Amino acid sequence: MKLLRRTSTPMVLAMLLMVVLVLSACGNATPRSTDTQAASSTTSESTATTASGNELEHIKSTGVLKVGLMGTYAPYNFLNANKEVDGFDADIAKEVAKRLGVKAEFTTQAFSGLIPSLQAGKFDAIISQVTITDERKKQLDFSAPYITNQVKIIVNADNNDITKLADFKDKNIGVGLGTNDETYLRTEVLPQVGNFNIKTYNDVITSLQDLNVGRIDATINNIYALQPIVEENGFKIKAVGDAIKSDQAGIAIRKDNPELLEALNKALTDMKADGTYETIFVKWFGEKPAAE
């Protein structure tokens, strides 16, 4: 029995030593694994931040400025006979892209979906007569204005009852869905004038068709936007009274992209300084832009 006890003691000690060594090894392995994961996580976060933090660099790296616009709002933006995006906005977009060292790529859709699509990352900018408003500034950043538009009341050529906003009372008034004009009618005109019905449209031509046949009594828009549609379709409509308001449109981008915003503003400033902007304006509107 004494021999058994002497023999077992060294064996027990050896086994205990092995256990200690194993536990020690496991203890050292855990911190090394955690440190590696943390470093990997930090690297991933840094990479993600770099990728999303400077959209200008991303645009330059891809060689494309993705632009959203309606494509149904001549002469600002429309599809020409070759089914290509054309118009004042399109030419502005192409020139701005050129000055960024890239090409413009267009996506067309209804105006009401442009801002949600921009926020979802489907394109980099909207160049589609997006009026700069305090409300929109809460969710978007805007370049300096690239055009000022005078908005007037538009009625059927035979209508002599509507010449001012006060005449909208109890009438059917058409307006673009999701546009600044719709907001203007609902928040400013309705409270002042009293009840009238607002009918919204996804494109200008449909609203003018309805105005032409008497489904609505009036709409509001600017003559630049209406003239080519009226000439092409032979609509019997007219603008009446003085301009009810003026709007300034800018290039809309997602918030917190200062490098891209600065580059867009520089492009627009340089275009105006070297005469390119005036050339584009005269091409589409037949007159020089008003002095700023």
Buried (B, 14 or more C-beta within 10 A) or exposed (E): EEEEEEEEEEEEEEEEEEEEEEEEEEEEEEEEEEEEEEEEEEEEEEEEEEEEEBBBEBBBEEEBBBBBBBBBBBBBBBBEEEEEBBBBBBBBBBBBBBBBEBEBBBBBBBBBBBBEBBEEEBBBBBBBBBBBBEEBEEEBBBBBBBBEBBBBBBBBEEBEEBBEBEBBEEBBBBBBBBBBBBBBBEEEBBEEBEEBEBBBBBBBBBBBBBBBEEEBBBBBBBBBBBBBBBEEEEBEBBBBEEEBBEBBBBBBBBEEBEEBBEBBBBBBEBBBEEEBBEEBBEEBBEEEBEEE
